[in-house]
Amino acid sequence: VREMSVRYAMGAGRWQIVRQLLAEGLLLGLLGGALGLLLAPAVSSLLIRRIAGDSATDLPFSSSVDMRILLFTFALALVVSLLFSLAPALRFLHPDLANSLKQQSTTSGGGQLRFRRALVAVQIGLSLLLLVGAGLFVRTLHNLRTLDVGFATDHLVSFGIDPRLAGYQTEQVFPLYRRVLQTLSALPGTRAVAGTDDPDLANDNDTGNIVIAGYNDREDEDMDVEQPAVTPGYFATMQTPLLAGRDFTDDDVMGKPNVAIVNVALAHHFFGTPQNAIGHFIGFGGSRGKKDTEIIGVVGDTRHARVRDDIKRTVYRPRFQLDNPSGLVFLVRTWQPPDAALSGIRGAMQQLDSKLALSNLRTMDAQIADNLSVERLTALLAVSFGGLAILLAAIGLYGVLAYATEQRTREIGIRMALGAQRSSVMRLVLVDVLWLAGISIAVSLPVSLLLARLLRSVLFGVSPSDPLTLLMGTLLVGAVASLAALIPARRAALVDPMKALRSE
């Protein structure tokens, strides 16, 4: 300000000074935009790796940098820089030389400084909003990752095949499936093998209506159930507990009495207890379905299509008792490390028939990670934006404090000349920061609670008003604000009283 006033007093034109300020703002915008262009590809690649890991090539969006978006954001950076350059430039349309030429080292209570402090306070408040949202999304992701899905997910590998794509005829499909099961069972380290046409946590559903002999359903009652077809040994492979009755056997094939196994949710809803469900007959296809399928067992509940979905009533049917030879997903429970198991399965299937294409060969942990890709992406972006916001708030706070400390040089010199200790000077600056951060937090917390309620539908296992998340966000904002104030506070404490007093 003083430099511009001196230039004006020495004959520089008013519009020359305004153009200089705008040129400086434009230069800063160009430098910032250029830095963004340089960092964008690396940041984009990092986000892709963090989101999808090794399966980045399967994502439904491109990881390449879009030039249109880059040009738009670059232009936006320039426009914002020019707009914010107008604030000091407009002051010189009607300059006050008398006040501007005075040494600016008295106090810091002017309106301009208050405006800057208000902007920083708003920035701190917005940072807290983003950090609270990020905390809620991170808690949601953690809750979903640690949720009991109803079966053991470790050392479990799955892959799918469709024999019809390899030229197999209908009558050849079931014999092939049996050969696949035998081949996989013979692999070293294999504990159990099974197959299903509707795998768990694969974002897939195979549902249909059922009818129950002796049960009169209500008009509005939901009789739609999940209907996976599985091979013998499926529940042992998944380590889903059998709570009542018996498991499927190799004798449950076409031509034998139709049988089914239901989950606990269905047994409790229709029969009261798992044991009461045994021996009841059900039919498929709605009210016209023939009630000729006997319930022979009850197993524990599992989460099916997605981890966050509610437990759905399920009826399991023997795969070899159905006459539609569609593709099948095989599951292998192994003692081996995942990489070794994947390699062994790939080699065994290649030897069995090289024409069979294996789809989605991966561990169950990787499948669950893919199932939670949306939640992981949301949490990652929220944390990234929250971290960036708190960093910008820290930079803004540092700038305001550094300027305010410079403006208070004479005041601080007088305090120290009168006996103030360096620690008390540092405390003076830090208390000022804590008051500013405290006011921002006090205003932002109620707003955070209100906005968090809008996220209720995407949260899982955590309340929008989770006290731990609010506390951690508040502590982080307070810690960052204090760290940003340390350098200006230390600089204030090192002021030489004699030099400060001579500055006037």
Buried (B, 14 or more C-beta within 10 A) or exposed (E): BEEBBEBBEEEBEEEEBBEBBBEBBBEBBBEBBEEBBEEBEEEBBEBBEEBBEEBBEEBEEEBEBEEEEBEEBBEEBBEBBBEEBEEBBEBBEEBEEEEBBEEBBBEBEEEEBEEBBBEBBBBBBBBBBBBBBBBBBBBBBBBBBEBEBBBEBEBBBBBBBBBBEBEBEEEBBBEBBEEBBEBBBEBEBBBBBBBBBBBBBBEBBBBBBBBBEEBEBEEEEEBBBBBBBBBBBBBBBBBBEBBBBEBBEEEBBEEEEBBBBBBBBBBBBBBEEBEBBBEBBBBBEEEEBEBEBBBBBBBBBBBBBBBBEEBBBBBBBBBBBBEEBEBBBBBBBBEBEBEEBBEBBEEBBEEBBEEBEBEBBBBBBBBBBBBBBEBBBBBBBBBBBBBEBBEEBBEBBBBBBBBBBBBBBBBBBBBBEEEBEBEEBBBBBBEBBBEBBBBBBEBBBEBBEEBBEEBEEEBBEBBBBBEEBBEBBBEBBBEBBBEBBBBBBBBBBEBEBEEBBEEE
